[in-house]
Amino acid sequence: VVSEEPDTIVEQKPPTKFQRIMHQVAVWALGILSFALVLYLVFYFSMYRPLRQEQETLVETNETLEEQLADYRVDLEDLNSEHDEVTAERDELLEDAALYSGYVHFLNLKNDLLMLQKAYLEDDTDSATLALSKVNNDMVAFEPTLTGSNEPMVDVLHSKIALLSTVEADTAANIEEVETIYELLILMETDIFGELE
């Protein structure tokens, strides 16, 4: 059995002028869109993507630098704290050194007063003159230690030592004056130096 197909030929109408124009517009629009897509891809891969990667790198670098800066600030605060502690310790040591230095001058003054008293007791004018010179020097060195409530004692001690400067004065009076100065120093010792360690 052979089937016969009807011969039907559909005749196509030629496209109208409007259809031809629309076809050309569609081809051009597709071409322009394709060109725009190619340009966009070129721009994306050649410009935008590297810029974005660079931006991400810069953001990461910025975050790293901010973390380092925060660490440096903490380190700086620690160093400032240590500096303050060391400065306080240094100041305390300088105060202690000044106090001990003053104490050495104080002990020298007491010792030279005893030497002066001995020279007066032995009626040794040369030794008395030398000891009196040392007492004057020791008093000048000891003066900076006398601060606060003991500051008025500077004038008292100087006036009493000045009385000793007259070697021709009565030996008994000089011995008594040395004892008075020595006793004043003993009374001032605890007040000025406290209990030195």
Disulfide bonds with the S-S distance in Angstrom:
none
